[in-house]
Amino acid sequence: MKKIFQYSASFFLFVLMLASCKKEGVQYTVTDGNFAQPLSASADNITLSESTENDTVITYTWDAASFGSNPVISYTLQLTTTGDTSSWSNAKTYLAGNSVYSYGFSGKDLNTLLNGLGFTPGAPAVFAVRIKADVNQYNGAVSTVQSVYTNTVVTTATPYGLSLYIPGAYQGWDPSVAPLLNLLYQTPGIYEAYEYMPGSGLQYFKFTSTPDWNHINYGDGGSNTNNGMASGVFSTDGAAAGLYAPDGGYVRVTANMNDNTWTATPMTWGIIGDATPNGWNGDTDMSYDPDSQTWTVTANMIHNGSFKFRANHGWSIDFGIDSNGNLKYSDNPLLPYDPNVQNITVPEDGNYTITLDLHNSGNYTYSLHKN
């Protein structure tokens, strides 16, 4: 028994010795971050033009942020209007990366951004930029270390007007005579047009920033077709594949320059409402005339009622009129719902020819003619 006790005591002493010899690992301490040096810009006033669209027109530079014992730090550039600098809630963000200390804008990217923010082409646009630094978590989780920001740099840039043309197979791939894709009710960065693309099957097209192939060409950056609508993101790579409508016919084409997305949707139009033959239960379909580029319907209409123009037998896209009697969207996927849009009425009972004209992008009209 005494011998067993001696062995046990020896083992216990051995374990204590191992514990006492255990080497402590290197301890890292992350502290509140800071930037020792201010953010700077390579220019404070620039004029953008198509001749410099592929050049780097401005570069923002900063020093490494300090968070203590050299953790991995990622940097993000934030850009917004000067009226948003109290919260930066509407800022556009651009990830610079880990241990990267500069970010440059090409002329075309900065011009697209300023147009999307609603700045007037040809007039100086003043915007604010800052850098956000974050400590990366080893497992990809959201960091518990508070972000740190540089000073704010204010820059002035004069953008040029951004127009979009729609050359495609339907018109011989000729941008010099391609129709325009205009701003939708002057909404910054949102473009829409209705085009007739005859034929069947996929109808390919592109966007160009000028009526030629020598400047920015927007092609496919990843797309799909779902519920009869083609959509995706576009690329400024001139060699990118074409965008496409999923089928020939009358097509609504959109471009959102704020997030580089596009759609192409085959469309039909009709009228619906208690002034129409089918009431609110169903559309009275209209017919498209490629020669006049208009939709028309002849129907018996009721004065004691009202109607709207509705696309594709659904309430995703529909027109009423504003307080001035101009055609206006009630519903449009690219716009907020407008509760102030009114239904349309006819002056008296009778047979009417009703025309919907959407061929002039962004300037849509209608007419009523009593037969």
Sine and cosine of phi, psi and omega as CSV:
sin_phi,cos_phi,sin_psi,cos_psi,sin_omega,cos_omega
0.00,0.00,-0.66,0.75,0.01,-1.00
-0.88,0.47,-0.62,0.78,-0.01,-1.00
-0.92,0.40,-0.66,0.75,0.05,-1.00
-0.88,0.48,-0.66,0.75,0.01,-1.00
-0.89,0.46,-0.64,0.77,0.01,-1.00
-0.90,0.43,-0.67,0.74,0.04,-1.00
-0.88,0.47,-0.67,0.74,-0.02,-1.00
-0.90,0.45,-0.67,0.74,0.00,-1.00
-0.90,0.43,-0.63,0.77,0.01,-1.00
-0.90,0.44,-0.67,0.75,0.01,-1.00
-0.90,0.44,-0.64,0.77,0.01,-1.00
-0.88,0.47,-0.69,0.73,0.01,-1.00
-0.90,0.43,-0.59,0.80,0.02,-1.00
-0.90,0.44,-0.67,0.74,0.04,-1.00
-0.90,0.44,-0.66,0.75,0.03,-1.00
-0.88,0.47,-0.64,0.77,0.00,-1.00
-0.91,0.42,-0.64,0.77,0.04,-1.00
-0.89,0.46,-0.68,0.74,0.00,-1.00
-0.90,0.45,-0.64,0.76,-0.03,-1.00
-0.94,0.33,-0.39,0.92,-0.02,-1.00
-1.00,-0.05,-0.03,1.00,-0.05,-1.00
-0.90,0.43,0.78,-0.62,-0.07,-1.00
-1.00,0.07,0.73,-0.68,0.04,-1.00
-0.96,0.28,0.66,-0.75,0.06,-1.00
-0.97,0.26,0.22,-0.97,0.03,-1.00
-0.94,0.33,0.78,-0.63,-0.02,-1.00
-0.99,-0.14,0.80,-0.60,0.02,-1.00
-0.96,-0.29,0.67,-0.74,0.00,-1.00
-0.86,-0.51,0.85,-0.52,0.06,-1.00
-0.99,-0.14,0.80,-0.61,-0.04,-1.00
-0.93,-0.37,0.08,-1.00,0.11,-0.99
-0.85,0.53,0.69,-0.73,-0.09,-1.00
-0.99,0.15,0.28,-0.96,0.10,-1.00
-0.29,-0.96,0.41,-0.91,0.13,-0.99
-0.96,-0.27,0.85,-0.53,-0.01,-1.00
-0.97,0.23,-0.50,0.86,-0.04,-1.00
-0.88,-0.47,0.52,-0.85,-0.06,-1.00
-0.97,0.23,0.37,-0.93,0.15,-0.99
-0.93,0.36,0.62,-0.78,0.04,-1.00
-0.72,-0.69,0.35,-0.94,0.02,-1.00
-0.84,-0.54,0.51,-0.86,-0.03,-1.00
-0.96,0.28,-0.26,0.97,0.04,-1.00
-0.44,-0.90,0.41,-0.91,0.05,-1.00
-0.90,-0.44,-0.13,0.99,0.03,-1.00
-0.46,-0.89,0.91,-0.42,-0.05,-1.00
-0.74,-0.67,0.47,-0.88,0.09,-1.00
-0.91,-0.42,0.85,-0.53,-0.05,-1.00
-1.00,0.04,0.53,-0.84,0.04,-1.00
-0.45,-0.89,0.31,-0.95,0.01,-1.00
-0.91,0.42,-0.43,0.90,-0.02,-1.00
-0.94,0.35,-0.34,0.94,-0.01,-1.00
-0.89,-0.46,0.36,0.93,-0.11,-0.99
-0.90,0.43,-0.44,0.90,-0.01,-1.00
-0.99,-0.12,-0.03,1.00,0.03,-1.00
-1.00,0.08,0.45,-0.89,0.18,-0.98
-0.98,0.20,0.93,-0.36,-0.14,-0.99
-1.00,-0.05,-0.35,0.94,0.05,-1.00
-0.40,-0.92,0.62,-0.78,0.02,-1.00
-0.78,-0.63,0.74,-0.67,0.07,-1.00
-0.98,-0.22,0.70,-0.71,-0.10,-1.00
-0.77,-0.64,0.62,-0.79,0.00,-1.00
-0.55,-0.83,0.30,-0.95,0.08,-1.00
-1.00,-0.05,0.24,-0.97,0.02,-1.00
-0.89,0.46,0.63,-0.78,0.12,-0.99
-0.99,0.17,0.46,-0.89,0.01,-1.00
-0.94,-0.34,0.81,-0.59,0.08,-1.00
-0.82,-0.58,0.41,0.91,-0.02,-1.00
0.97,-0.24,-0.86,-0.52,-0.18,-0.98
-1.00,0.05,0.81,0.58,0.17,-0.99
0.81,0.59,0.81,0.59,0.13,-0.99
-0.96,0.29,0.18,-0.98,0.06,-1.00
-0.97,0.23,0.81,-0.59,-0.10,-0.99
-0.87,-0.49,0.73,-0.69,0.10,-1.00
-0.96,-0.29,0.52,-0.86,-0.07,-1.00
-0.84,-0.54,0.69,-0.73,0.00,-1.00
-0.78,-0.63,0.77,-0.63,0.08,-1.00
-1.00,0.06,0.72,-0.70,0.07,-1.00
-0.88,-0.47,0.72,-0.70,-0.02,-1.00
-0.74,-0.67,0.72,-0.69,0.00,-1.00
-0.43,-0.90,0.08,-1.00,0.09,-1.00
-0.96,0.29,0.38,-0.93,-0.03,-1.00
-0.92,0.40,-0.38,0.93,0.04,-1.00
-0.97,0.23,-0.10,1.00,-0.06,-1.00
-0.95,-0.31,0.11,0.99,-0.14,-0.99
-0.97,0.23,-0.11,0.99,0.09,-1.00
-0.97,0.24,-0.48,0.88,-0.02,-1.00
-0.80,-0.60,-0.41,0.91,-0.09,-1.00
0.83,0.55,0.46,0.89,-0.10,-1.00
-0.95,0.31,-0.38,0.93,-0.01,-1.00
-0.95,-0.30,0.28,0.96,-0.08,-1.00
-0.93,0.37,0.60,-0.80,0.19,-0.98
-0.99,0.10,0.66,-0.75,-0.07,-1.00
-0.88,-0.48,0.60,-0.80,-0.01,-1.00
-0.69,-0.72,0.90,-0.43,-0.02,-1.00
-0.96,0.27,0.89,-0.47,0.05,-1.00
-0.99,0.15,-0.60,0.80,0.04,-1.00
0.86,-0.52,-0.09,-1.00,0.02,-1.00
-0.99,0.10,0.73,-0.68,0.06,-1.00
0.81,0.59,0.62,0.79,0.07,-1.00
-0.92,-0.39,0.70,-0.71,-0.18,-0.98
-0.83,-0.56,0.41,0.91,0.10,-0.99
-0.37,-0.93,0.39,-0.92,0.06,-1.00
-0.53,-0.85,0.79,-0.61,-0.01,-1.00
-0.89,-0.45,0.56,-0.83,0.06,-1.00
-0.95,-0.31,0.73,-0.69,0.19,-0.98
-0.97,0.25,0.33,-0.94,-0.01,-1.00
-0.86,0.51,-0.69,0.73,-0.06,-1.00
-0.94,0.34,-0.60,0.80,0.00,-1.00
-0.93,0.36,-0.67,0.75,0.01,-1.00
-0.93,0.36,-0.62,0.79,0.02,-1.00
-0.91,0.42,-0.68,0.73,0.06,-1.00
-0.87,0.49,-0.67,0.75,0.00,-1.00
-0.89,0.46,-0.73,0.69,-0.04,-1.00
-0.92,0.38,-0.60,0.80,0.11,-0.99
-0.89,0.46,-0.66,0.75,0.00,-1.00
-0.91,0.40,-0.47,0.88,0.03,-1.00
-0.99,0.14,-0.03,1.00,0.08,-1.00
1.00,-0.03,0.18,0.98,0.02,-1.00
-0.95,0.30,0.56,-0.83,-0.07,-1.00
-0.98,0.19,0.83,-0.56,0.06,-1.00
-0.85,0.53,0.67,-0.75,0.01,-1.00
1.00,0.07,-0.11,0.99,0.01,-1.00
-0.90,-0.43,0.57,-0.82,0.00,-1.00
-0.87,0.49,0.72,-0.69,0.03,-1.00
-0.92,-0.40,0.82,-0.58,0.00,-1.00
-0.97,-0.25,0.82,-0.57,-0.03,-1.00
-0.69,-0.73,0.27,-0.96,-0.09,-1.00
-0.88,-0.48,0.57,-0.82,-0.01,-1.00
-0.71,-0.70,0.62,-0.78,0.16,-0.99
-0.56,-0.83,0.23,-0.97,0.03,-1.00
-0.91,-0.41,0.70,-0.71,0.09,-1.00
-0.95,-0.30,0.74,-0.67,0.04,-1.00
-0.92,-0.39,0.69,-0.72,0.00,-1.00
-0.73,-0.68,0.61,-0.79,0.10,-1.00
-0.99,0.12,0.83,-0.56,0.00,-1.00
-0.97,0.23,0.70,-0.72,0.14,-0.99
-0.99,0.16,0.60,-0.80,-0.06,-1.00
-0.89,0.46,-0.46,0.89,-0.06,-1.00
-0.97,-0.22,0.17,0.98,0.03,-1.00
0.99,0.12,0.00,1.00,0.01,-1.00
-0.95,0.32,0.29,-0.96,0.05,-1.00
-0.90,0.44,0.73,-0.68,-0.07,-1.00
-0.93,0.37,0.61,-0.79,0.08,-1.00
-1.00,-0.02,-0.06,1.00,0.02,-1.00
-1.00,0.05,0.76,-0.66,-0.07,-1.00
-0.91,0.41,0.68,-0.74,0.04,-1.00
-0.89,0.45,0.42,-0.91,0.08,-1.00
-0.79,-0.62,0.54,-0.84,-0.12,-0.99
-0.83,-0.55,0.51,-0.86,0.13,-0.99
-0.98,0.22,0.00,-1.00,0.22,-0.97
-0.90,0.44,0.24,-0.97,0.04,-1.00
-0.99,-0.12,0.75,-0.66,0.07,-1.00
-0.95,-0.31,0.79,-0.62,0.02,-1.00
-0.99,-0.16,0.76,-0.65,-0.04,-1.00
-0.81,-0.58,0.56,-0.83,0.10,-0.99
-0.92,-0.38,0.78,-0.63,0.04,-1.00
-0.65,-0.76,0.64,-0.77,0.04,-1.00
-0.97,-0.22,0.94,-0.34,-0.03,-1.00
-0.99,0.15,0.31,-0.95,0.14,-0.99
-0.96,-0.28,0.37,-0.93,-0.06,-1.00
-0.89,0.45,0.66,-0.75,-0.02,-1.00
-0.93,-0.36,0.94,-0.33,0.10,-0.99
-0.95,-0.31,0.45,-0.89,0.05,-1.00
-0.83,-0.56,0.77,-0.63,0.07,-1.00
-0.95,-0.31,0.38,-0.93,-0.11,-0.99
-0.83,-0.56,0.94,0.33,0.13,-0.99
-0.96,0.28,0.54,-0.84,0.00,-1.00
-0.21,-0.98,0.01,-1.00,0.01,-1.00
-0.87,0.50,-0.50,0.86,-0.07,-1.00
-0.91,0.40,-0.32,0.95,0.00,-1.00
-0.75,-0.67,0.36,0.93,0.11,-0.99
1.00,0.09,0.32,0.95,0.03,-1.00
0.81,0.59,0.67,0.74,-0.04,-1.00
-0.91,-0.42,0.99,-0.15,-0.05,-1.00
-0.91,0.41,-0.35,0.94,-0.02,-1.00
-0.92,0.39,-0.38,0.92,0.03,-1.00
-0.84,-0.54,0.29,0.96,-0.02,-1.00
-0.96,0.26,0.54,-0.84,0.05,-1.00
-0.94,0.34,0.34,-0.94,0.00,-1.00
-1.00,-0.01,0.56,-0.83,0.18,-0.98
-0.96,-0.29,0.96,-0.27,-0.12,-0.99
-0.99,-0.15,0.24,-0.97,0.09,-1.00
-0.86,0.51,0.61,-0.79,0.02,-1.00
-1.00,0.02,0.97,-0.26,-0.02,-1.00
0.79,0.61,0.59,0.80,0.03,-1.00
0.87,0.49,0.38,0.93,0.06,-1.00
-0.96,0.27,0.85,-0.53,-0.11,-0.99
-0.81,0.59,0.83,-0.55,0.13,-0.99
0.99,0.17,-0.05,1.00,-0.08,-1.00
-0.96,-0.28,0.87,-0.50,-0.06,-1.00
-0.86,-0.51,0.55,-0.84,-0.01,-1.00
-0.48,-0.88,0.58,-0.82,0.10,-0.99
-0.45,-0.89,0.44,-0.90,0.12,-0.99
-0.91,-0.41,0.82,-0.57,-0.05,-1.00
-0.73,-0.68,0.54,-0.84,0.08,-1.00
-1.00,-0.09,0.87,-0.49,-0.01,-1.00
-0.86,-0.51,1.00,-0.03,-0.09,-1.00
-0.92,0.40,0.38,-0.92,0.00,-1.00
0.92,-0.39,-0.11,-0.99,0.02,-1.00
-0.74,-0.67,0.37,-0.93,-0.04,-1.00
0.99,0.13,-0.13,-0.99,-0.08,-1.00
-0.87,0.50,0.72,-0.69,0.03,-1.00
-0.90,-0.44,0.93,-0.36,-0.12,-0.99
-1.00,-0.02,0.56,-0.83,0.04,-1.00
-0.40,-0.92,0.13,-0.99,0.12,-0.99
-0.67,-0.75,0.19,-0.98,0.21,-0.98
-0.97,-0.26,0.63,-0.78,0.15,-0.99
-0.79,-0.61,0.51,-0.86,-0.04,-1.00
-0.99,0.15,-0.27,0.96,0.05,-1.00
-0.63,-0.77,0.24,-0.97,-0.02,-1.00
-0.98,0.19,0.77,0.64,0.07,-1.00
-0.36,-0.93,0.00,-1.00,0.01,-1.00
-0.98,-0.20,0.21,0.98,-0.16,-0.99
-0.99,-0.10,0.01,1.00,-0.03,-1.00
-0.82,-0.57,-0.72,-0.69,-0.07,-1.00
-0.99,0.15,0.81,-0.59,0.10,-0.99
-0.90,-0.43,0.80,-0.60,-0.04,-1.00
-0.97,-0.25,0.87,-0.49,0.02,-1.00
-0.83,-0.56,-0.23,-0.97,-0.12,-0.99
-0.96,0.28,0.82,-0.57,0.10,-1.00
-0.91,-0.41,0.28,0.96,-0.06,-1.00
0.77,-0.64,0.87,-0.49,-0.13,-0.99
-0.54,-0.84,0.21,-0.98,0.08,-1.00
-0.36,-0.93,0.22,-0.98,0.07,-1.00
-0.87,-0.50,0.78,-0.62,-0.04,-1.00
-0.53,-0.84,0.76,-0.65,0.01,-1.00
0.80,0.60,0.65,0.76,0.08,-1.00
0.99,0.17,0.06,1.00,-0.02,-1.00
-0.86,-0.51,0.75,-0.67,0.14,-0.99
-1.00,-0.01,0.64,-0.77,-0.02,-1.00
-0.41,-0.91,0.24,-0.97,0.04,-1.00
0.24,-0.97,-0.35,-0.94,0.07,-1.00
-0.93,-0.37,0.45,-0.89,0.03,-1.00
-0.94,-0.35,0.40,-0.91,-0.05,-1.00
-0.90,-0.43,0.51,-0.86,0.09,-1.00
-1.00,-0.05,0.17,0.99,0.10,-1.00
-0.95,0.30,0.90,-0.45,-0.05,-1.00
-0.88,0.48,-0.35,0.94,-0.01,-1.00
-1.00,-0.05,0.03,1.00,-0.02,-1.00
-0.91,0.42,0.43,-0.90,0.02,-1.00
-0.91,0.41,0.25,-0.97,-0.01,-1.00
-0.96,0.28,0.44,-0.90,0.25,-0.97
-0.96,0.27,0.13,-0.99,-0.06,-1.00
-0.39,-0.92,0.49,-0.87,0.25,-0.97
-1.00,-0.05,0.62,-0.78,-0.08,-1.00
-0.93,0.36,-0.27,0.96,0.03,-1.00
-0.34,-0.94,0.34,-0.94,0.01,-1.00
-0.97,0.25,0.23,-0.97,-0.01,-1.00
0.85,-0.52,-0.45,-0.89,-0.02,-1.00
-1.00,0.09,0.83,-0.55,-0.20,-0.98
-0.78,-0.63,0.72,-0.70,0.17,-0.99
-1.00,-0.04,0.83,-0.55,-0.03,-1.00
-0.90,-0.43,0.73,-0.68,0.02,-1.00
-0.75,-0.66,0.44,-0.90,0.11,-0.99
-0.65,-0.76,0.77,-0.64,0.05,-1.00
-0.92,-0.38,0.97,-0.23,-0.06,-1.00
-0.97,0.23,-0.16,0.99,0.03,-1.00
-0.96,0.27,-0.52,0.85,0.01,-1.00
-0.75,-0.66,0.20,0.98,0.08,-1.00
0.86,0.51,0.68,0.73,0.04,-1.00
-0.91,-0.42,0.36,-0.93,-0.01,-1.00
-0.59,-0.81,0.33,-0.94,0.11,-0.99
-0.61,-0.79,0.41,-0.91,0.14,-0.99
-0.59,-0.81,0.88,-0.48,-0.14,-0.99
-0.74,-0.67,0.87,-0.49,0.14,-0.99
-0.87,0.50,0.65,-0.76,-0.14,-0.99
-0.76,-0.65,0.54,-0.84,0.30,-0.95
-0.80,-0.60,0.33,-0.95,0.00,-1.00
-0.74,-0.67,0.48,-0.88,0.07,-1.00
-0.46,-0.89,0.06,-1.00,0.11,-0.99
-0.92,-0.40,0.54,-0.84,-0.02,-1.00
-0.55,-0.84,0.62,-0.79,0.03,-1.00
0.52,-0.86,0.17,-0.99,-0.07,-1.00
-0.97,0.23,0.01,1.00,0.17,-0.99
-1.00,0.01,-0.14,0.99,-0.12,-0.99
-0.98,-0.22,0.26,-0.97,-0.01,-1.00
-0.85,0.53,-0.56,0.83,-0.07,-1.00
-0.99,-0.16,0.10,1.00,0.02,-1.00
0.88,0.48,-0.46,-0.89,0.02,-1.00
-1.00,0.06,0.04,1.00,-0.06,-1.00
-1.00,0.06,-0.29,0.96,-0.03,-1.00
-0.19,-0.98,0.36,-0.93,-0.04,-1.00
-0.98,0.19,0.53,-0.85,0.30,-0.95
-0.99,-0.15,0.94,-0.33,-0.18,-0.98
-0.93,0.36,0.56,-0.83,0.09,-1.00
-0.98,-0.21,0.29,-0.96,0.01,-1.00
-0.89,-0.45,0.60,-0.80,-0.02,-1.00
-0.99,-0.14,0.69,-0.72,0.05,-1.00
-0.91,-0.41,0.95,-0.31,-0.03,-1.00
-0.88,0.48,-0.47,0.88,-0.02,-1.00
-0.94,0.35,-0.73,0.68,0.01,-1.00
-1.00,0.00,-0.17,0.98,-0.02,-1.00
0.85,0.52,0.62,0.79,-0.01,-1.00
-0.74,-0.67,0.37,-0.93,0.15,-0.99
-0.98,-0.21,0.69,-0.72,0.00,-1.00
-0.68,-0.74,0.39,-0.92,0.14,-0.99
-0.48,-0.88,0.61,-0.79,0.11,-0.99
-0.92,-0.39,0.83,-0.55,-0.13,-0.99
-0.45,-0.89,0.41,-0.91,0.13,-0.99
-0.98,0.18,0.85,-0.53,-0.10,-1.00
-0.89,-0.46,0.45,-0.89,-0.07,-1.00
-0.93,-0.37,0.78,-0.62,0.00,-1.00
-0.91,0.42,-0.62,0.78,-0.04,-1.00
-0.99,0.13,0.88,0.47,-0.02,-1.00
-0.03,-1.00,-0.11,-0.99,-0.02,-1.00
-0.47,-0.88,0.14,-0.99,-0.02,-1.00
-0.45,-0.89,0.19,-0.98,0.13,-0.99
-0.73,-0.69,0.32,-0.95,0.22,-0.98
-1.00,0.00,0.75,-0.66,-0.07,-1.00
-0.75,-0.66,0.67,-0.75,-0.03,-1.00
-0.99,-0.12,0.64,-0.77,0.16,-0.99
0.80,0.60,0.55,0.84,0.08,-1.00
0.83,0.56,0.56,0.83,-0.01,-1.00
-0.58,-0.82,0.11,-0.99,-0.06,-1.00
-0.97,-0.23,0.41,0.91,0.06,-1.00
-0.98,0.20,-0.58,0.81,0.00,-1.00
-0.71,-0.71,0.86,-0.51,0.03,-1.00
-0.43,-0.90,0.47,-0.89,-0.02,-1.00
-0.92,-0.39,0.62,-0.78,0.31,-0.95
-0.80,-0.60,-0.55,-0.84,0.05,-1.00
-0.74,-0.68,0.43,-0.90,0.07,-1.00
-1.00,0.04,-0.11,-0.99,-0.07,-1.00
-0.91,0.41,-0.29,0.96,0.04,-1.00
-0.99,-0.11,0.06,1.00,0.00,-1.00
0.99,0.12,0.18,0.98,0.02,-1.00
-1.00,0.03,0.56,-0.83,0.01,-1.00
-0.88,0.47,0.72,-0.69,-0.06,-1.00
-0.52,-0.85,0.60,-0.80,0.05,-1.00
-0.94,0.35,0.73,-0.69,0.29,-0.96
-1.00,0.08,-0.72,0.69,-0.01,-1.00
-0.80,-0.60,0.70,-0.71,0.09,-1.00
-0.37,-0.93,0.78,-0.63,-0.06,-1.00
-0.84,0.55,-0.39,0.92,-0.03,-1.00
-1.00,-0.05,-0.05,1.00,-0.06,-1.00
-0.78,-0.63,0.42,-0.91,0.14,-0.99
-0.94,0.34,0.44,-0.90,0.05,-1.00
-0.86,0.51,0.69,-0.73,-0.02,-1.00
-0.95,-0.32,0.98,-0.22,-0.04,-1.00
-0.96,0.27,-0.17,0.99,-0.04,-1.00
-1.00,0.03,-0.14,0.99,0.03,-1.00
-0.95,0.32,0.73,-0.68,-0.07,-1.00
-0.98,-0.19,0.40,-0.92,0.15,-0.99
-0.95,0.31,0.29,-0.96,-0.03,-1.00
-0.98,-0.18,0.64,-0.77,0.05,-1.00
-0.87,-0.50,0.28,-0.96,0.11,-0.99
-0.94,-0.33,0.50,-0.87,-0.11,-0.99
-0.92,0.39,-0.47,0.88,0.02,-1.00
-0.32,-0.95,0.26,-0.97,0.06,-1.00
-0.87,0.50,0.53,-0.85,0.07,-1.00
0.43,-0.90,-0.02,-1.00,0.01,-1.00
-1.00,-0.05,0.81,-0.58,-0.10,-1.00
-0.81,-0.59,0.53,-0.85,0.27,-0.96
-0.98,-0.21,0.85,-0.52,-0.08,-1.00
-0.92,-0.39,0.76,-0.65,-0.09,-1.00
-0.84,-0.54,0.69,-0.72,0.07,-1.00
-0.86,-0.50,0.86,-0.51,-0.07,-1.00
-0.89,-0.46,0.94,-0.33,-0.03,-1.00
-0.89,-0.45,0.26,0.97,-0.15,-0.99
-0.97,0.24,-0.37,0.93,0.03,-1.00
-1.00,-0.07,0.98,-0.22,-0.13,-0.99
-0.78,0.62,0.83,-0.56,0.06,-1.00
0.99,0.15,-0.11,0.99,-0.01,-1.00
-0.79,-0.62,0.98,0.21,-0.13,-0.99
-1.00,-0.07,0.62,-0.79,-0.04,-1.00
-0.69,-0.72,0.23,-0.97,0.09,-1.00
-0.56,-0.83,0.24,-0.97,0.07,-1.00
-0.52,-0.86,0.45,-0.89,0.08,-1.00
-0.85,-0.53,0.78,-0.62,0.03,-1.00
-0.77,-0.63,0.88,-0.47,0.02,-1.00
-0.98,0.17,0.82,-0.58,-0.06,-1.00
-0.99,0.10,0.00,0.00,0.00,0.00
